């Protein structure tokens, strides 16, 4: 119900022009007016759900790889003390090779995935043939009786059962790398049947030998196949980890472009596929967190306590946001929307409530991490709005500035000056200060604003605006989607194509550099402002983010009190 019906048949269709994930869904249903209770609810749900996905990006590689390596314990207790070191080595190699790009890693591990699922199916079929009565489990009466007989214990077991559906949210976040049909074909014709056969096979094994419950997956394999299965399982868990790592990269890029995280270095690893990116800071922060997690919990059973809390919360939030999307995008009636979402909420709330029991056993970790990321996201967005408002208060309209320039004698210097501005209608402070203190202006002045829209991608050639209020002055606005990569050279090429000639070797970029000062003496607001200042100082420089040549940059400093 959750993976197949909810994600593969419904949620996967709620893409934001080809991009998926909870943040893309949030932007899809966010009201145009950035006010009101509905706007607040959607933004809060979306950002908190996105924040929790970073916990998934840490926990999935940790629990997946360590559980695969634990198969060595089934063969011999000799390897017991080597499980954690082996896990850390494999995880280091996984994160080290991320810079090579998703495409190259996928080309290596793609065939392994087919072998992996085929092996799962074969092992399951062999076990089912030996004990075919396990197929009675398709009768829901057994499930009902299980809950009647075990009562609260049956509810507790749901927290472990949840581990079989954890890939759904990562799948949704990664749809920008593939198309819907490819994902659905892979699921319905390979992954789903293979997983079902293997789970039934494990059930059949436990009917024959209840002692195999210590590790039914590896006990399902014959002795001669145990070591090959450990190797294959390790490779498969690396692939699973790859999905959530790339999902974290995509999520970070979306958050940066939408103004919820500071600028970070984003490396595009493929010339053909725009969605394939690598973010060094996120990559190594995830790795360091995973190392600490593995060293702290040490076994997959201990990690299972931490796993699930964050993801059940995210899945619950996805259903809530899907409610708004069904009404807004698909125009469903209120009754139909309530019926469909209630159907999924029964499963989501059941899993969520069961996983809450894990909070004391490690489930607190992803929640604390999620709250920390949520605080960073909301603080950065709040601080940027506050800073832009301060700058706008001190900024005069470009038309008024031009009138002043025309009435004052200034020295005109050859070449082009490009002033970067966050406000397309205002005069950049760097331009005002340059005129006031130096009384020198270039013959050609361009006020450039780069605006990121709430859609994934745009055709930049059709969304660049050029306004020429007077001779020598130009106001240029370039629009990008939140999955696009803004590039100064590309913008200059477009300007040349539109008749506004700009030669890079004769161009100077004027950038404002704000020194932020916090005057509040105490309280939460002071802490929040301090956090914003810290994030601002560690944000990637504008020159690097927009690929502006360093030797063509002139910075104009100013002090702003938050």
PyMOL commands that set and color helices and strands:
alter all, ss='L'
color gray80, all
select helices_A, chain A and resi 2-13+22-29+37-69+71-75+77-100+102-130+132-138+140-150+152-165+168-173+175-177+180-208+210-214+216-219+223-257+280-297+300-306+309-328+334-356+359-361+364-393+398-406+429-438+460-462+488-497+504-506+524-537+542-545+550-552
alter helices_A, ss='H'
color red, helices_A
select strands_A, chain A and resi 267-268+277-278+411-420+440-452+464-470+473-480+507-517+553-561
alter strands_A, ss='S'
color yellow, strands_A
deselect
rebuild
show_as cartoon
